[in-house]
Amino acid sequence: MKKSILAILTVGTIAFTSCTKDDTPSTVSSSFELKVDDLKGSITSGTVTLDASKTYTLTGGLVVKSPAKLIIPAGTVIKSDPTADSERAKTIYIAVERGAKIYINGTATQPVVMTSGKASPAQSDWGGLIICGDAKVNTGDNGTSEVGGLLYGGNNNDDSSGEITYLKVSYTGSKFSDTKEYNGVSFFGVGRGTIVNNIYTFESGDDAVEFFGGAVNATNLVLINSYDDSLDYADGYIGTISNVYISGISFGGVEGSNNGANDIALPMTDAKINNISIVKGTDAKFTASEKAINFKEGGGKQTYTNLFVDGITTFAKLDLGTGATARIAAGDFKVNGMNYVAANNTTSTYVTTQTGAGAGATLPTWAAWTK
């Protein structure tokens, strides 16, 4: 995951109605011009609601600016421009600025879909979804998001950026440069007031889901075929992620970090991961070269409960710096009720009696909506 591109401004006049969330107004005027076949620009005011009966073509950066709100009803489909080449693909994304809100109101039978518009879709056909919040990160209170160029981070761990429920995100991860790529979904300093549950990512050119600091919790993640890490958190992320099914791993199943510039930076990463299956995948291109868990850049505090690993012989890749070794020695890397011991770096100790996301290496029943 890497750096930034600027949003595009669009001005028009139209009124939209809101969803039924208690913290959204019933009817708010917005200056944004909504075009079904040319979805892009900056929503700078009011509330914009998409129409689930239409399929939208995302042609550039769609940015929700503070204090605006974007509501995406159940069953809405958004596709990237089918004519976009690799250069244009890196300008196509959806982003939510700190202080703005997004409500993705999918259901199990009618999820919200964000995907490629190409006839033969592939990873990196478009950018992805970026959410920025006002919660604490250990890299500073006013960081700039790696994609979208938006400010994030602050001191409000209870901050809300809205809600993401039942979202399918596919063929993301367009490459801005040799060191800058999008994730499927990126959370930058997002607070625990944000509701996040039931996200499915497929064929992400970079990480599937990544948390840059913040305190948001997440439940029910299905991360399939990622071409960097599958689940990634860093920069003082403090939260709980429950029910995670991962399959098709290129680098790490999970990459957990504290801070790349200062491995003992505060607040220290303190992640609790409950009920997780990490499955390498049968395709030869998925090598899990950075193991089931990459304990990186100080690692911070990491607790894995009911973790199942399949197809990965060496359990963890370890940062050998003083910050990480101190955390391991202090018992801050816990796996299935045990302190991790570097000398016993195999999966056998950790998976023999675990069910992981619910059914070991098999897709769990709670994830049936993704099929």
TAHU-V246946 format. One record per residue. RES is the residue in one letter. NEAR is the number of other C-alpha atoms within 8 Angstrom. Layout:
res: {RES RES}
near: {NEAR NEAR}
//
This chain:
res: {M K K S I L A I L T V G T I A F T S C T K D D T P S T V S S S F E L K V D D L K G S I T S G T V T L D A S K T Y T L T G G L V V K S P A K L I I P A G T V I K S D P T A D S E R A K T I Y I A V E R G A K I Y I N G T A T Q P V V M T S G K A S P A Q S D W G G L I I C G D A K V N T G D N G T S E V G G L L Y G G N N N D D S S G E I T Y L K V S Y T G S K F S D T K E Y N G V S F F G V G R G T I V N N I Y T F E S G D D A V E F F G G A V N A T N L V L I N S Y D D S L D Y A D G Y I G T I S N V Y I S G I S F G G V E G S N N G A N D I A L P M T D A K I N N I S I V K G T D A K F T A S E K A I N F K E G G G K Q T Y T N L F V D G I T T F A K L D L G T G A T A R I A A G D F K V N G M N Y V A A N N T T S T Y V T T Q T G A G A G A T L P T W A A W T K}
near: {10 9 13 10 8 7 11 10 6 10 7 7 8 10 9 11 10 13 9 6 5 5 4 8 8 8 8 11 10 14 13 14 9 6 7 9 7 9 13 12 12 14 16 12 13 12 16 14 12 9 8 11 6 8 10 12 13 16 10 12 16 16 13 16 14 12 10 13 15 12 14 15 14 12 12 15 12 11 12 16 11 8 5 10 6 9 8 8 13 12 11 15 14 11 13 14 16 14 10 13 15 14 11 14 14 15 11 7 5 8 15 17 11 12 13 15 10 10 5 4 9 8 12 13 16 15 19 15 11 14 14 18 19 17 18 17 16 13 7 9 11 8 9 8 13 10 12 12 11 10 11 17 19 13 8 9 14 9 13 12 17 10 11 16 14 15 14 14 15 13 16 20 18 15 13 11 6 5 8 12 16 17 18 17 12 13 14 15 18 20 17 14 11 14 13 12 11 12 14 13 14 13 13 18 17 15 18 17 14 12 13 14 19 22 15 15 11 11 11 13 13 13 16 13 12 17 13 11 16 19 12 13 12 13 15 19 17 12 12 11 12 12 13 15 15 14 11 13 19 15 14 16 19 11 14 14 15 18 15 9 4 8 13 10 10 7 8 14 17 11 12 11 12 13 15 17 16 14 14 14 9 6 6 5 5 12 9 13 7 11 14 15 13 15 14 13 14 19 16 17 11 14 11 14 12 12 18 16 14 9 7 12 6 10 11 12 12 8 12 6 8 7 12 17 11 8 14 12 7 6 9 12 11 12 12 9 7 6 10 9 7 5 4 5 9 9 11 6 6 12 11 7 5 10 13 14 16 10 9 13 10 5 11 11 6 6 10 8 7 7 4}
//
